[in-house]
Structure formats: structure tokens, C-alpha cells
Amino acid sequence: MRKKIKDIRREELLQATLDTIHTEGLHNITVAKLSKTAGMSQGMVHHYFKNKAEIIEAAIRHVNAELRTEIVQEMSRANTPAEKLFKILDINFAPHWFNQKTTRLWVSFCSEVPFNNTFARIQTVIHRRMHSNLKHVLQPLLTSHDPDQVSHEISNLIDGFWIRASVSNDETDSAEAMTYMENYLQRLGIERP
């Protein structure tokens, strides 16, 4: 099925938003900068989105939907809870997600959560979904630790690595992040299958 021009233009704008946030930061983003990066007029940008906040929200939702889709697909291919857990982690630290463009978008978005109710709702949904997925796969794996607590700890570690990657001057190292995650899980008695 062929994509509609409207969908193609929206995707181009969302990609331009990610590129602009990466180079300019969320606070410095303007419709003029977005239109220049996307190679379209400001009027065209406003044809697809009412304002800058709507574009940023759409970019966050778009990235999160792609990440969620990949996690669901990969978890459906896993047979055991341990395999599912490591699928979640591997995807969160895959180079196409764990890079400065995506991590900076996430950190910029999070910095606005206290001031934007829509962003706060989106973040709540994202965190609840992550917690639920992790807790579900951890329950059969943990005998002497609380799956609820461990789920929060893993989620916090992921967020911490993403924050560190976003502010680093060096390229992110997903292998290093996964080594730390695997060491943490080994201390809980969970080994990579």
C-alpha cells in the first residue's frame, strides 16, 4: 500500500523535528528552523501541525510508537521470560535507539514534563508500560527479590544510561550499557539465555 503525501510530509516533519532538537535543543526549536530542516515553507508546516508544541508531541509519540512496536515484535519471538527481558533491554540499548539524537530528544522531552500536562501524560504512559512489561517478565525469574522493585530499578537504570548518553560528547556505547545491565541482573541470579 502506497503512503499518502500527507503521511510522507508528516514523517519528514517529524524527522526534521528530531534533527533540529538534536542540533538546537528543545528550547531553541522554532517553526522557522523546523521548516528549513524539512525543506518546506512555514505555511506548509502549519498545514500539518497547529504549533511547535503539537509537532514536538507528535515526534515523541512517533518515536515511542516505533520503539513500542519493535519491543512487542521482538518479545513475541521470545519463548522464555529471560529471553523477553533481554529483548526489552537489547532494544532499549540498540544503536538505532541508544544514540544521541534519540536520547537527547528523550531528555529534552522529560525536562518539559513538569511544565506541560500533555507531555506529563505521555511520560506516565511510557513509564507504566515499561514497568508493566518488566514486572511481567521478572515475576517468574525472581524468587528472593520483589519484581515490582526490580522493575523500577531496571527502568531507572535505563533512564540513567539514556541521560548519560544524551549529555556525553562521545558517541554512546550500547555494549558498555548492556554490560552494566547484565552485571546487575547476574547479582539477582538472572543470566542471559
Summary of the structure (lengths in Angstrom):
residues: 193
radius of gyration: 18.2
end to end distance: 38.3
largest distance: 59.0
contacts: 553
relative contact order: 0.11
helix: 76%
strand: 0%
